[in-house]
Amino acid sequence: MEHRPDIQGPPPGCPAHGNMQLYGPQFGADPESHYTHLRSLGPSAPVDVAPGVEVELVTSYEAAKWILQNPATFVRDARRWNALQEGRVPEDSPALPMMGYRPNALFSDGAAHGRLREAVTDSLAPVNSLHLARRTRQSADYLISRFSSDRLGEAELMAEYAQPLPLLVFSDLFGCPPEIGDRVITGISGIFAGTAGADDKLAEALTDLIALKHRRPGDDVTTRLMQHSAQLSDEEVMHQLVTLLSGGTTPLTGTIGTASALMLSDDWQTDRPVEDAVTEVLWNYAPIANYAGHYPTQDVELGGRVLKANNPVLISFAAANTDPQLAEHREQLSAKAHLAFGAGPHACPAKDPALTIAVTAVEALLNHLPDISTRVPLKDLNWVPAPWSRVLEELPVRFTPRPVAQAPTPSPAPQAAAPAATTPVTHRSTASSGPKPKPGLWSKFLAWTRGE
């Protein structure tokens, strides 16, 4: 059994009344008090992330960093999960879409991980930061134009701004034509909303996108993944796209919403830049709150507890970043020493684009609506009652109504949707069957950019 030295905790044992639940209204109303209690149990403690789903949650910064940087002992392949293999995880558990194995870089180890991660990082590398900032501002202009002329001067920023903005930007990065982009946005939004069948709808949309790129390659992430020297299969390409969507959009939603709320709070110094607010969010309100499932290859002792081989160990980025033992010397650390983007071989490969999108989105909001203010103080707002992400449920604001923004000078139109694929795919394409669907968010946005 491996021992982790120098991380001490109280005597082993569970809380007196069973595992703490890291989900539900109580958790959403006050996640910090939950983390404070868990820290009192040691560097890690057992929690339930869904009914009947127990994991070991690491709340210590030092322990979290050690695990993240120790891939030989802590692997990511969820097929090792004891309880799942033994049928002890409910088949309809909301934890399964988040923790279940997928053939992507996030759940891979060793050479398999290196191959998939290289394809992802190489495909993201050509993304131009100036183009990304310009596209983010354009998306921000469009979304603000949809609510800024409201005669009451009120809006709910999470649903109307922070949530759809990353989806518009990612649809552009992936090279989505209008109709497929609408379906991608519907699918990924449905997954996080718990909509039945959303996973299948997203897979169908991305499969159709991949089929289109076989016929009409473009200067986009999808095409680069498909043409990479790692020779990913179409299924592998799809799963990397799903990972980028799920790992990028919701954390960005959380960062944009919380940074906006922070800058609009009474405690924020008005002369501090947006970059400072985003950095504070990454430290104190980690958008990916509890995730990064690891599976010990052998029993490991940590702070008086034994982490059993092949039982899931999750990292609480939220709790680790606010670890009181870290606070004593946090001023001596780099501003980037937080774990919001992870650490070690599985650290986020897109942190620079993510920062560009978040900072640009908040700046655009404040520039367009200079007198915007929150209707509810940050301390009284609730968080989404799920363990995975730190995202505000709502951010109600008020402002002086302004005229609807005129569309910008038309930009070159993206590729038009192609006919349904003629090559066999793993499902029946729905792109051209049935009545033509009403235009969705992506279609409306592209029409707006063309001045239509």
C-alpha positions as CSV (number, residue, x, y, z in Angstrom):
1,M,0.0,0.0,0.0
2,E,1.4,3.4,-1.0
3,H,1.6,6.1,1.7
4,R,1.3,9.9,1.1
5,P,3.7,11.6,3.6
6,D,3.2,15.0,5.2
7,I,-0.6,15.3,4.8
8,Q,-2.2,14.9,8.1
9,G,-5.8,14.5,9.1
10,P,-8.0,13.5,12.0
11,P,-8.6,9.8,12.8
12,P,-10.2,7.9,9.9
13,G,-14.0,7.6,9.8
14,C,-17.1,8.9,8.2
15,P,-19.3,11.8,9.5
16,A,-21.6,10.7,12.3
17,H,-24.7,10.9,10.1
18,G,-23.4,9.3,6.9
19,N,-21.9,10.9,3.9
20,M,-22.4,14.6,3.1
21,Q,-24.5,15.1,0.0
22,L,-22.8,17.3,-2.6
23,Y,-26.0,18.0,-4.5
24,G,-29.5,19.5,-3.9
25,P,-30.8,22.9,-2.7
26,Q,-28.8,23.0,0.5
27,F,-25.5,22.5,-1.3
28,G,-26.4,25.0,-4.0
29,A,-27.3,27.6,-1.4
30,D,-24.0,27.4,0.5
31,P,-21.3,25.2,-1.0
32,E,-18.6,26.8,1.1
33,S,-20.0,25.5,4.4
34,H,-20.0,22.0,3.0
35,Y,-16.3,22.3,2.1
36,T,-15.5,23.7,5.5
37,H,-17.1,20.7,7.2
38,L,-15.3,18.2,4.8
39,R,-11.9,19.8,5.5
40,S,-12.5,19.1,9.2
41,L,-12.4,15.4,8.3
42,G,-9.0,15.5,6.7
43,P,-7.5,16.0,3.2
44,S,-10.2,13.8,1.8
45,A,-13.6,12.5,2.9
46,P,-16.4,10.3,1.5
47,V,-19.3,12.2,-0.1
48,D,-22.3,11.3,-2.3
49,V,-22.4,13.1,-5.6
50,A,-25.8,11.6,-6.5
51,P,-28.2,9.2,-4.8
52,G,-26.3,6.0,-4.3
53,V,-23.0,7.2,-5.7
54,E,-20.2,7.6,-3.3
55,V,-16.8,9.0,-4.1
56,E,-13.7,10.2,-2.1
57,L,-13.5,14.0,-2.4
58,V,-10.1,15.6,-2.0
59,T,-10.3,19.1,-0.4
60,S,-6.6,19.7,0.4
61,Y,-4.6,21.8,-2.1
62,E,-1.4,19.8,-1.5
63,A,-3.2,16.4,-1.8
64,A,-5.1,17.5,-4.9
65,K,-1.9,18.6,-6.6
66,W,-0.1,15.4,-5.6
67,I,-2.8,13.3,-7.1
68,L,-3.1,15.3,-10.3
69,Q,0.6,15.0,-10.9
70,N,0.9,11.3,-10.0
71,P,-0.6,9.5,-13.1
72,A,1.2,6.3,-12.3
73,T,-0.8,5.7,-9.1
74,F,-4.0,7.6,-10.0
75,V,-5.4,6.8,-13.4
76,R,-8.4,8.2,-15.2
77,D,-10.0,5.2,-16.9
78,A,-13.5,5.0,-15.4
79,R,-13.9,1.4,-16.5
80,R,-12.0,0.6,-13.3
81,W,-14.9,1.9,-11.2
82,N,-15.6,-0.9,-8.7
83,A,-19.2,0.1,-7.9
84,L,-20.1,0.5,-11.5
85,Q,-18.6,-2.8,-12.5
86,E,-20.5,-4.5,-9.6
87,G,-23.9,-3.0,-10.6
88,R,-24.1,-0.7,-7.5
89,V,-24.6,2.5,-9.5
90,P,-28.2,3.2,-10.5
91,E,-28.5,3.0,-14.3
92,D,-30.3,6.3,-14.4
93,S,-27.9,8.1,-12.1
94,P,-27.1,11.7,-13.1
95,A,-23.5,10.9,-12.2
96,L,-23.0,8.5,-15.1
97,P,-23.0,11.1,-17.9
98,M,-20.3,12.9,-16.0
99,M,-18.2,10.0,-14.6
100,G,-18.8,7.2,-17.1
101,Y,-16.1,6.2,-19.5
102,R,-15.8,7.9,-22.9
103,P,-13.1,7.3,-25.5
104,N,-11.6,10.7,-25.1
105,A,-8.4,12.3,-23.7
106,L,-10.1,13.0,-20.3
107,F,-10.6,9.3,-19.5
108,S,-7.5,7.9,-21.1
109,D,-4.0,7.2,-19.7
110,G,-0.5,6.6,-21.0
111,A,0.0,6.3,-24.7
112,A,-3.7,6.5,-25.5
113,H,-4.0,9.7,-23.6
114,G,-0.9,11.2,-25.3
115,R,-2.3,10.4,-28.8
116,L,-5.7,12.0,-28.2
117,R,-4.4,15.0,-26.2
118,E,-1.8,15.7,-29.0
119,A,-4.6,15.8,-31.5
120,V,-6.7,18.1,-29.4
121,T,-3.8,20.5,-28.5
122,D,-2.6,20.6,-32.1
123,S,-6.1,21.3,-33.4
124,L,-6.5,24.2,-31.0
125,A,-3.1,25.7,-31.5
126,P,-3.9,27.6,-34.7
127,V,-6.9,29.4,-33.1
128,N,-6.0,33.1,-33.5
129,S,-6.5,35.1,-30.3
130,L,-7.5,38.2,-32.2
131,H,-10.1,36.3,-34.2
132,L,-11.4,34.7,-31.1
133,A,-11.7,38.0,-29.3
134,R,-13.4,39.5,-32.3
135,R,-15.9,36.6,-32.5
136,T,-16.6,36.8,-28.8
137,R,-17.3,40.5,-29.0
138,Q,-19.6,39.9,-32.0
139,S,-21.5,37.2,-30.1
140,A,-21.7,39.5,-27.1
141,D,-23.1,42.4,-29.3
142,Y,-25.8,40.1,-30.6
143,L,-26.9,38.7,-27.3
144,I,-26.9,42.1,-25.6
145,S,-29.0,43.5,-28.5
146,R,-31.6,40.9,-27.7
147,F,-32.3,42.2,-24.2
148,S,-30.8,45.7,-23.9
149,S,-33.8,47.5,-25.4
150,D,-36.2,46.0,-22.9
151,R,-38.4,48.9,-21.7
152,L,-38.0,47.9,-18.1
153,G,-34.2,47.7,-18.4
154,E,-34.0,44.3,-16.7
155,A,-32.5,41.0,-17.8
156,E,-31.3,37.7,-16.3
157,L,-27.7,37.4,-17.4
158,M,-27.1,33.7,-16.9
159,A,-29.8,32.5,-19.3
160,E,-29.6,35.5,-21.7
161,Y,-25.9,36.1,-21.9
162,A,-23.4,33.9,-19.9
163,Q,-24.9,30.6,-21.0
164,P,-25.4,31.1,-24.8
165,L,-22.3,33.1,-25.5
166,P,-19.7,30.3,-25.2
167,L,-22.0,28.1,-27.4
168,L,-22.0,30.7,-30.2
169,V,-18.2,30.9,-30.0
170,F,-17.7,27.2,-30.0
171,S,-20.1,26.7,-32.9
172,D,-17.8,29.1,-34.9
173,L,-14.6,27.3,-33.8
174,F,-16.0,23.9,-34.8
175,G,-17.1,25.3,-38.2
176,C,-20.8,24.6,-37.8
177,P,-23.2,25.5,-40.6
178,P,-26.5,27.1,-39.4
179,E,-28.7,24.0,-39.1
180,I,-26.1,21.8,-37.5
181,G,-25.0,24.5,-35.2
182,D,-28.5,24.9,-34.0
183,R,-28.7,21.2,-33.2
184,V,-25.3,21.2,-31.4
185,I,-26.4,24.1,-29.2
186,T,-29.7,22.3,-28.4
187,G,-27.9,19.1,-27.6
188,I,-25.2,20.4,-25.3
189,S,-27.7,22.7,-23.6
190,G,-30.0,19.8,-23.0
191,I,-27.3,17.6,-21.5
192,F,-26.6,20.2,-18.8
193,A,-30.3,20.8,-18.3
194,G,-30.9,17.0,-17.9
195,T,-33.2,16.9,-21.0
196,A,-34.0,13.3,-22.0
197,G,-32.4,12.3,-25.3
198,A,-30.1,15.3,-25.4
199,D,-26.9,13.1,-25.5
200,D,-28.2,11.3,-28.6
201,K,-29.2,14.6,-30.3
202,L,-25.7,16.0,-29.7
203,A,-24.1,12.9,-31.1
204,E,-26.3,13.0,-34.2
205,A,-25.5,16.6,-34.8
206,L,-21.7,16.1,-34.4
207,T,-21.8,13.0,-36.6
208,D,-23.5,15.0,-39.3
209,L,-20.9,17.7,-38.9
210,I,-18.0,15.2,-39.3
211,A,-19.7,13.8,-42.4
212,L,-19.9,17.3,-43.8
213,K,-16.2,18.0,-43.1
214,H,-15.3,14.8,-45.0
215,R,-16.8,16.4,-48.1
216,R,-16.1,20.0,-47.3
217,P,-13.0,20.5,-45.1
218,G,-12.6,23.9,-43.5
219,D,-10.3,26.0,-41.4
220,D,-11.8,24.8,-38.1
221,V,-11.1,22.6,-35.1
222,T,-13.3,19.7,-36.4
223,T,-11.4,19.5,-39.7
224,R,-8.0,19.7,-38.0
225,L,-9.0,16.8,-35.6
226,M,-10.1,14.7,-38.6
227,Q,-6.9,15.4,-40.6
228,H,-4.4,15.1,-37.7
229,S,-1.6,12.6,-38.0
230,A,-3.0,10.6,-35.0
231,Q,-5.6,9.4,-37.5
232,L,-8.6,9.6,-35.2
233,S,-11.7,7.6,-36.1
234,D,-14.9,9.5,-36.7
235,E,-16.1,8.2,-33.3
236,E,-13.0,9.5,-31.6
237,V,-13.3,12.9,-33.3
238,M,-16.9,13.1,-32.0
239,H,-15.9,12.3,-28.5
240,Q,-13.1,14.9,-28.5
241,L,-15.6,17.5,-29.7
242,V,-18.1,16.5,-26.9
243,T,-15.3,16.9,-24.4
244,L,-14.4,20.3,-25.7
245,L,-18.0,21.4,-25.6
246,S,-18.8,20.1,-22.1
247,G,-15.4,21.0,-20.7
248,G,-15.5,24.5,-22.2
249,T,-19.0,25.9,-22.3
250,T,-20.3,25.4,-18.8
251,P,-17.0,26.5,-17.0
252,L,-17.0,29.6,-19.3
253,T,-20.6,30.2,-18.4
254,G,-19.7,30.1,-14.7
255,T,-16.6,32.3,-15.2
256,I,-18.5,35.0,-17.2
257,G,-21.5,35.1,-14.8
258,T,-19.5,35.1,-11.6
259,A,-16.9,37.6,-12.8
260,S,-19.7,39.9,-13.9
261,A,-21.5,39.6,-10.5
262,L,-18.2,40.2,-8.8
263,M,-17.4,43.4,-10.7
264,L,-20.9,44.7,-10.1
265,S,-20.8,44.1,-6.4
266,D,-20.3,46.9,-3.8
267,D,-17.0,45.4,-2.6
268,W,-15.3,45.5,-6.0
269,Q,-12.8,48.4,-6.6
270,T,-13.9,50.1,-9.7
271,D,-10.4,50.7,-11.0
272,R,-9.5,47.0,-11.0
273,P,-9.4,45.4,-14.5
274,V,-11.6,42.5,-15.7
275,E,-8.6,40.2,-15.7
276,D,-8.4,40.6,-11.9
277,A,-12.1,39.6,-11.6
278,V,-11.6,36.5,-13.7
279,T,-8.5,35.5,-11.7
280,E,-10.4,35.9,-8.5
281,V,-13.2,33.7,-9.8
282,L,-10.7,31.0,-10.8
283,W,-9.3,31.1,-7.3
284,N,-12.4,31.5,-5.1
285,Y,-15.3,30.2,-7.3
286,A,-13.6,27.5,-9.4
287,P,-16.0,27.0,-12.3
288,I,-15.3,23.2,-12.4
289,A,-15.9,22.6,-8.8
290,N,-15.6,18.9,-8.2
291,Y,-14.5,16.6,-11.0
292,A,-11.4,14.8,-12.5
293,G,-12.2,11.3,-11.5
294,H,-9.1,9.3,-10.5
295,Y,-8.8,5.5,-9.7
296,P,-6.0,4.4,-7.5
297,T,-4.1,1.4,-9.0
298,Q,-3.5,0.2,-5.4
299,D,-4.6,1.1,-1.9
300,V,-3.2,4.5,-0.9
301,E,-3.1,6.0,2.5
302,L,-3.9,9.7,2.7
303,G,-4.2,11.6,5.9
304,G,-5.2,8.5,7.9
305,R,-7.7,7.3,5.4
306,V,-7.2,4.5,2.9
307,L,-8.2,5.3,-0.7
308,K,-9.1,1.8,-2.0
309,A,-7.9,0.6,-5.4
310,N,-10.4,1.4,-8.2
311,N,-12.8,3.4,-6.1
312,P,-13.3,6.9,-7.5
313,V,-11.4,9.8,-6.1
314,L,-12.6,13.2,-7.2
315,I,-10.7,16.5,-6.9
316,S,-12.6,19.5,-5.3
317,F,-10.9,22.3,-7.2
318,A,-13.3,24.7,-5.4
319,A,-12.2,23.5,-1.9
320,A,-8.5,23.0,-2.8
321,N,-8.2,26.6,-4.1
322,T,-9.7,28.0,-0.9
323,D,-7.8,25.6,1.4
324,P,-7.0,27.6,4.7
325,Q,-3.6,26.0,4.8
326,L,-2.9,27.5,1.4
327,A,-4.1,31.0,2.4
328,E,-1.2,31.4,4.8
329,H,1.2,31.7,1.9
330,R,-1.0,32.4,-1.1
331,E,0.4,35.9,-1.7
332,Q,3.7,34.3,-2.4
333,L,2.2,32.1,-5.1
334,S,1.8,33.0,-8.7
335,A,-1.7,34.3,-9.7
336,K,-1.8,31.2,-11.9
337,A,-1.1,28.7,-9.1
338,H,-4.8,27.9,-8.7
339,L,-6.1,24.5,-9.8
340,A,-9.1,25.7,-11.8
341,F,-7.5,24.4,-15.0
342,G,-6.2,21.3,-13.3
343,A,-2.6,20.3,-13.2
344,G,-0.3,17.5,-14.4
345,P,-0.8,15.6,-17.7
346,H,-4.5,16.2,-17.8
347,A,-4.5,20.0,-17.3
348,C,-6.8,21.9,-19.5
349,P,-5.3,22.3,-23.0
350,A,-7.4,25.4,-23.8
351,K,-6.8,27.7,-20.8
352,D,-5.5,30.6,-23.0
353,P,-8.6,30.6,-25.3
354,A,-10.8,30.3,-22.3
355,L,-9.3,33.3,-20.6
356,T,-9.7,35.3,-23.9
357,I,-13.3,34.5,-24.2
358,A,-14.1,35.2,-20.5
359,V,-12.3,38.5,-20.3
360,T,-13.7,39.7,-23.6
361,A,-17.3,38.7,-22.7
362,V,-17.2,40.6,-19.4
363,E,-15.6,43.7,-21.0
364,A,-18.2,43.8,-23.7
365,L,-21.0,43.6,-21.2
366,L,-19.6,46.5,-19.1
367,N,-18.8,48.6,-22.2
368,H,-22.3,48.2,-23.7
369,L,-24.2,48.8,-20.5
370,P,-22.0,51.1,-18.4
371,D,-24.7,51.6,-15.7
372,I,-25.6,48.0,-15.3
373,S,-26.1,46.8,-11.7
374,T,-27.3,43.6,-10.0
375,R,-30.7,43.4,-8.5
376,V,-29.5,40.8,-5.9
377,P,-26.2,40.9,-4.1
378,L,-23.7,38.2,-4.9
379,K,-23.8,36.8,-1.4
380,D,-27.5,36.2,-1.7
381,L,-27.4,34.4,-5.1
382,N,-27.8,30.7,-5.4
383,W,-25.5,28.3,-7.2
384,V,-26.6,25.4,-9.5
385,P,-27.3,22.5,-7.0
386,A,-25.0,20.0,-8.6
387,P,-21.5,19.0,-7.6
388,W,-19.7,19.4,-10.9
389,S,-19.6,23.1,-11.6
390,R,-19.8,26.4,-9.7
391,V,-22.4,28.3,-11.8
392,L,-24.9,30.9,-10.6
393,E,-28.5,29.8,-11.1
394,E,-29.6,33.4,-11.9
395,L,-28.0,36.8,-12.2
396,P,-30.8,39.4,-12.4
397,V,-29.6,42.9,-13.5
398,R,-31.0,46.3,-14.3
399,F,-29.7,49.0,-16.7
400,T,-30.8,51.9,-18.8
401,P,-32.5,50.6,-21.9
402,R,-30.7,51.4,-25.1
403,P,-31.5,51.1,-28.8
404,V,-31.1,47.8,-30.5
405,A,-27.6,47.4,-31.9
406,Q,-27.3,47.5,-35.6
407,A,-25.7,44.4,-37.2
408,P,-22.0,44.8,-38.0
409,T,-20.6,45.0,-41.5
410,P,-21.4,41.6,-43.0
411,S,-18.6,39.1,-42.6
412,P,-18.0,36.2,-45.0
413,A,-20.8,33.6,-44.6
414,P,-19.8,30.2,-43.1
415,Q,-20.4,27.1,-45.2
416,A,-23.9,26.4,-46.0
417,A,-25.4,23.1,-44.7
418,A,-24.6,20.3,-47.1
419,P,-27.0,17.5,-48.1
420,A,-27.3,14.5,-45.9
421,A,-24.2,12.2,-45.9
422,T,-24.2,9.5,-48.5
423,T,-21.6,7.4,-46.6
424,P,-22.9,5.1,-43.9
425,V,-23.0,6.4,-40.4
426,T,-23.9,4.8,-37.1
427,H,-27.3,6.3,-36.9
428,R,-30.1,7.7,-39.1
429,S,-29.4,11.3,-39.9
430,T,-32.2,13.6,-39.2
431,A,-30.7,16.7,-40.9
432,S,-33.0,16.5,-43.9
433,S,-36.0,14.5,-42.8
434,G,-39.4,16.0,-41.7
435,P,-40.4,19.6,-41.8
436,K,-37.7,22.3,-41.8
437,P,-37.1,23.3,-38.2
438,K,-37.4,26.9,-37.0
439,P,-34.1,28.8,-37.0
440,G,-32.3,28.4,-33.7
441,L,-29.8,30.6,-31.9
442,W,-26.9,29.9,-34.2
443,S,-28.9,30.5,-37.3
444,K,-30.3,33.7,-36.0
445,F,-26.9,34.9,-34.9
446,L,-25.4,34.2,-38.4
447,A,-28.3,36.0,-40.1
448,W,-27.7,39.0,-37.8
449,T,-23.9,39.1,-38.7
450,R,-25.0,39.2,-42.3
451,G,-27.4,42.1,-41.7
452,E,-30.5,40.1,-42.4
